[in-house]
Amino acid sequence: MQGGSATVITNFNFRSLDPATFIKMNPSVGPVESAIYDLLFYESFESGQVEGRLGESIKSEDSITWTVTLKPNLKFSDGTPLNAEAVRFNWARFADPALTSPAASTAAQIASTEVVDEVTLRLTLTAPNGVFDRAVAGNMSVIASPTALQQHGANFGTSPETSVGAGPFLLTEIVPNASYSFTRNPDYWDAPRPYLDTLEVQINSDPAAITNAVSAGQVQAAYMFQPSDIVAAVETGLTAVPRLSPDSPWIWVVNSGTGPLADFRVREALQMGLDSTTLNDVLYRGAGTILDPRTLLPNASPYYDVSATVPAFDPDAAQKLIDEVAAENGGPIVIRHLVSAASLRDAVALQTAYSRYSNLDYKIEQVQSGDYPAKMIAREYDIALWTCGRDVAGQSVLQYIDCFLSTSPSNITGFSDPELDVVLNKAQSATNQEERANAMRAVQAILAKELPALWSGVTLPDSNGWLIADGATGLTDAYPGGVFLSDLGLTG
């Protein structure tokens, strides 16, 4: 199992490897990020708890004062210490408004920090947050060398020499828009990991090419963004990594602050115009589970509320609302669905679903994957796929706050509701699960009523999106970022 070389495929093309630019942890980006930098903490799908990697623990007794403890004697690949001061430096940097970091909403919750010793950092938050540990795991666990950050400035993360972390692999080459090459970090803290001597991560979102490459043994593992593609690949006899994450319905966020979807009638019409059965067939090849009624969360969620449902499929009512708005506007409603290559399929599915309606012009606007986050943050879209509202080991609280709290720097929807702000803050500050569950039920009631997103009403199939080839082993559906490539090994 020790040694050898492997090639894996993912779909995300990074514009920068600076952790301050990273979008929230997801399977498209997590494997590369953790390969270079590792993680302080992560939300384990197996345990449902926040687990440590570089970090030993993150604890609080009152949800305001938190103590972060690191493993001892950690070093970045440039030989400088990964200690409490390094963590403090990175988190302060995330909060810098000039960087517009996706982690800013979490970092902004820190009122003060105290470096207690080499491995201990004490934080005081601006307000109680009972899920702050999960926020750190999802948004602020990727830490870079402060020395390298200061040395390279705006150029940090643009080349192997300027991408300095404490992960299991050392970045050796970047081929723009094509691949990242790595060699084993001999000083990695978690020996004997990584098991591979060298690793190449290729950028590819073509499902046919990916399936053929895995079948031919040209790559040892591959991520496929679209669930229908992974289902199709499994039907050919390939092996997928089983999904351990909780069920969650796929959702699309809508720009409810400006443009056509600022009109509630348009949001309601689009929700009523979605046929969950057809979406299941198109997106999941029938392998998903249709939620009936269309609740925001599945019944396995601790926050499940059967009364919080979005409108059922009703094409006649949808058309009536569309015609009403179009008549007032003096022409068809024009919708822009922002996509990258990886998310094109789901946009086509929606475009097809809405093609039955007159007075609705549903357009698809495709951009490079590396440009996608900036477009979303600038709200240059009407509808788009975004990590928001998924019940991942408790993260529905964090992601609802990020996406829908009016004061959140990560609110890319433009949605604002004072009542929602109150119950979201209650969910965040709750000190026990009963309080949080009650607040989350109130949250769902408002979201189901106001529709700042479109809910598919279908939960994911049983694969986590990763294929693994014969002769490769070790990958598991570990956390919201997908798999840890340090675990990948070869059997033959």
Secondary structure, DSSP 4 states (H G I P E B T S, - for coil): --S-EEEEEES---S---GGGPPSP-TTTHHHHHHHH--SEEE-TTTSSEEESSEEEEEESSSSEEEEEEPTT-B-TTS-B--HHHHHHHHHHHT-GGG--TTHHHHTTEEEEEEEETTEEEEEESS--TTHHHHHHHHS-----HHHHHHHGGGTTSSSTT----SSEEEEEEETTTEEEEEE-TT-SSTT----SEEEEEE---HHHHHHHHHTTS-SEEE-SSHHHHHHHHHTT-EEEEP-SPP-EEEEEE--SSSGGGSHHHHHHHHHT--HHHHHHHHHTT-SEE-SS-BSS-TTSTT--TT-BPPPP-HHHHHHHHHHHHHHHTS-EEEEEEE-STTHHHHHHHHHHHTTSTTEEEEEEE--TTTHHHHHHTT--SEEE-S-S--STTHHHHHHHHHH-TT-TT--S----HHHHHHHHHHHH-SSHHHHHHHHHHHHHHHHHH-SEEEEEEE--SEEEEEE-TTEE-----BTTB--GGG-EE--
